[in-house]
C-alpha cells in the first residue's frame, strides 16, 4: 500500500519555519496548512464544490527555507509527497493523531502570480540558448505573468 499523495489546494496560513534536531543536527522545517478541494465540472462549464480536507504540509531543508520566503496565505499550490500519521499527547494528556504530508515537491499555480524572478544557478552564464526554459533559468530578470506585451519585451531583453 502506497502512502504517496499528490494534490492541489490553497494555503490557509503562511508557512512557519522552525528548527528540529535530527540525528544530532539542526534541520529547518516549514509547516503550512493547505485545503485540498475537489471541484466537480458541470455541463454548463461551471464547477460545483465537491468538498475537501485540510492537511498540514511539512517541507524540510532548503525547500522549507524557500517555502517561508515565497509562499503566502491564499496561494494555490500543487504538492506531492508522503503521508504519515503523527501521534502525540496534548498538554491535557489526551492522545492526539494527525495525518500529515511531508512534501517532496511544491509547485505554485501561475494563476496567483504577478511576476517571477528567477535567480542564476551557480556557475551558469546568462547566455541565450534558444531553449525558453533554460534561458529563463539562466537570466536574472523579472517576468510579469499573463501579459504578452511584457513577455515579448522580456524575450527581446534576453536575446
PEQUIBEL-V838774 format. One line per field, one symbol per residue. ss: DSSP state (H for helix, E for strand, C for the rest). A space follows every 10 residues. Layout:
# PEQUIBEL-V838774
ss = ???
This chain:
# PEQUIBEL-V838774
ss = CCCEEEEEEE ECCCCEEEEE EECCEEEEEE EEEEEEEEEE ECCCCCEEEE EEEEEEEEEE CHHHHHHHHH CCCCCEEEEE EEEEEEEEEC CCCCEEEEEE EEEEEEEECH HHCCEEECCC CCCCCCCCCC CHHHHHHHCC CEEECCCHHH HHHHHHHHC
